[in-house]
């Protein structure tokens, strides 16, 4: 028995455990973004919405790179669709917040 053959099951188990951990992280982070987006509707602060948009965009890009983590491809596809929908909603909310504060213009501070 070669060393490569002897260690293969351990590597498979490690990869499986890593995949499961990543999957749980993706789910937890997605849930946190859902909560933050819902909270944003209560207090739509343009600067915080912009930061949330940047974070959500980064998470969407990372999600696109790891479809293999998801045991069910339809879960990955649904997550990607949800993230794009959330980004769209967030950007619309950001535009509304900008329009409602200072009529879309930043105040001049003297």
C-alpha contacts under 8 A as a table, 3 or more apart, distances in Angstrom:
res1	aa1	res2	aa2	distance
1	X	5	X	6.48
1	X	6	X	6.75
2	X	5	X	5.31
2	X	6	X	6.30
3	X	6	X	5.05
3	X	7	X	6.25
4	X	7	X	5.38
4	X	8	X	6.11
5	X	8	X	5.34
5	X	9	X	7.93
6	X	9	X	7.18
7	X	10	X	5.39
7	X	11	X	6.32
8	X	11	X	5.09
8	X	12	X	6.14
9	X	12	X	4.97
9	X	13	X	6.09
10	X	13	X	5.04
10	X	14	X	6.08
11	X	14	X	4.98
11	X	15	X	6.03
12	X	15	X	5.09
12	X	16	X	6.02
13	X	16	X	4.99
13	X	17	X	6.08
14	X	17	X	5.07
14	X	18	X	6.04
15	X	18	X	4.97
15	X	19	X	5.99
16	X	19	X	5.05
16	X	20	X	6.15
17	X	20	X	5.10
17	X	21	X	6.15
18	X	21	X	5.05
18	X	22	X	6.11
19	X	22	X	5.10
19	X	23	X	6.03
19	X	69	X	5.19
19	X	70	X	7.88
20	X	23	X	5.01
20	X	24	X	6.22
20	X	69	X	7.31
21	X	24	X	5.18
21	X	25	X	6.24
22	X	25	X	4.95
22	X	26	X	6.12
22	X	69	X	6.78
23	X	26	X	5.12
23	X	27	X	6.26
23	X	69	X	5.94
23	X	70	X	6.37
24	X	27	X	5.14
24	X	28	X	6.09
25	X	28	X	5.06
25	X	29	X	5.94
26	X	29	X	5.26
26	X	30	X	6.03
26	X	63	X	7.68
27	X	30	X	5.14
27	X	31	X	6.19
28	X	31	X	5.07
28	X	32	X	6.23
29	X	32	X	4.99
29	X	33	X	6.24
30	X	33	X	5.11
30	X	34	X	6.28
31	X	34	X	5.04
31	X	35	X	6.34
32	X	35	X	5.11
32	X	36	X	6.18
33	X	36	X	4.99
33	X	37	X	6.02
33	X	56	X	7.29
34	X	37	X	5.20
34	X	38	X	6.26
34	X	86	X	7.98
35	X	38	X	5.21
35	X	39	X	6.18
36	X	39	X	5.03
36	X	40	X	6.08
37	X	40	X	4.97
37	X	41	X	6.81
37	X	86	X	7.67
37	X	90	X	7.14
38	X	41	X	5.54
38	X	42	X	7.31
39	X	42	X	5.37
39	X	43	X	6.86
40	X	43	X	5.21
40	X	44	X	5.03
40	X	45	X	7.51
40	X	49	X	7.23
41	X	44	X	5.52
41	X	93	X	7.53
44	X	48	X	7.80
44	X	49	X	6.82
44	X	93	X	7.13
44	X	94	X	7.19
44	X	97	X	5.92
45	X	48	X	5.48
45	X	49	X	6.08
45	X	94	X	7.87
45	X	97	X	6.68
46	X	49	X	5.01
46	X	50	X	6.18
46	X	94	X	5.62
46	X	97	X	5.80
46	X	98	X	6.13
47	X	50	X	5.13
47	X	51	X	6.43
48	X	51	X	5.04
48	X	52	X	6.11
49	X	52	X	5.01
49	X	53	X	6.04
49	X	90	X	7.01
49	X	93	X	7.98
49	X	94	X	5.98
50	X	53	X	5.00
50	X	54	X	6.31
50	X	94	X	7.17
51	X	54	X	5.13
51	X	55	X	6.29
52	X	55	X	5.10
52	X	56	X	5.98
53	X	56	X	5.10
53	X	57	X	5.97
53	X	87	X	6.54
53	X	90	X	6.70
53	X	91	X	7.34
54	X	57	X	5.12
54	X	58	X	6.24
55	X	58	X	5.14
55	X	59	X	6.24
56	X	59	X	5.04
56	X	60	X	6.12
56	X	83	X	7.46
56	X	87	X	7.01
57	X	60	X	5.06
57	X	61	X	6.30
57	X	87	X	7.26
58	X	61	X	5.13
58	X	62	X	6.29
59	X	62	X	5.05
59	X	63	X	6.06
60	X	63	X	5.02
60	X	64	X	6.25
60	X	80	X	6.86
60	X	83	X	6.23
60	X	84	X	7.69
61	X	64	X	5.14
61	X	65	X	6.67
62	X	65	X	5.23
62	X	66	X	6.78
63	X	66	X	5.42
63	X	67	X	6.88
63	X	80	X	7.26
64	X	67	X	6.38
64	X	80	X	7.34
66	X	69	X	5.78
66	X	70	X	7.97
67	X	70	X	5.83
67	X	73	X	7.28
67	X	76	X	6.14
68	X	71	X	7.26
70	X	73	X	6.11
70	X	75	X	6.78
70	X	76	X	5.97
71	X	75	X	7.99
72	X	75	X	5.47
72	X	76	X	7.01
73	X	76	X	5.21
73	X	77	X	6.27
74	X	77	X	4.92
74	X	78	X	5.98
75	X	78	X	5.09
75	X	79	X	6.10
76	X	79	X	5.07
76	X	80	X	6.23
77	X	80	X	5.15
77	X	81	X	6.24
78	X	81	X	5.05
78	X	82	X	6.02
79	X	82	X	5.00
79	X	83	X	6.09
80	X	83	X	5.15
80	X	84	X	6.30
81	X	84	X	5.22
81	X	85	X	6.18
82	X	85	X	5.03
82	X	86	X	6.02
83	X	86	X	4.99
83	X	87	X	6.13
84	X	87	X	5.05
84	X	88	X	6.21
85	X	88	X	5.05
85	X	89	X	6.16
86	X	89	X	5.06
86	X	90	X	5.93
87	X	90	X	5.01
87	X	91	X	6.08
88	X	91	X	5.23
88	X	92	X	6.26
89	X	92	X	5.15
89	X	93	X	6.14
90	X	93	X	5.04
90	X	94	X	6.06
91	X	94	X	4.91
91	X	95	X	6.20
92	X	95	X	5.14
92	X	96	X	6.27
93	X	96	X	5.04
93	X	97	X	6.09
94	X	97	X	5.03
94	X	98	X	6.16
95	X	98	X	5.15
95	X	99	X	6.11
96	X	99	X	5.06
96	X	100	X	6.10
97	X	100	X	5.20
97	X	101	X	6.20
98	X	101	X	5.35
98	X	102	X	7.60
98	X	103	X	7.39
98	X	104	X	5.09
98	X	105	X	7.66
99	X	102	X	7.17
99	X	103	X	5.20
99	X	104	X	4.21
99	X	105	X	7.88
100	X	103	X	5.60
100	X	104	X	6.59
101	X	104	X	6.04
101	X	105	X	7.53
102	X	105	X	5.35
102	X	106	X	6.23
102	X	107	X	6.64
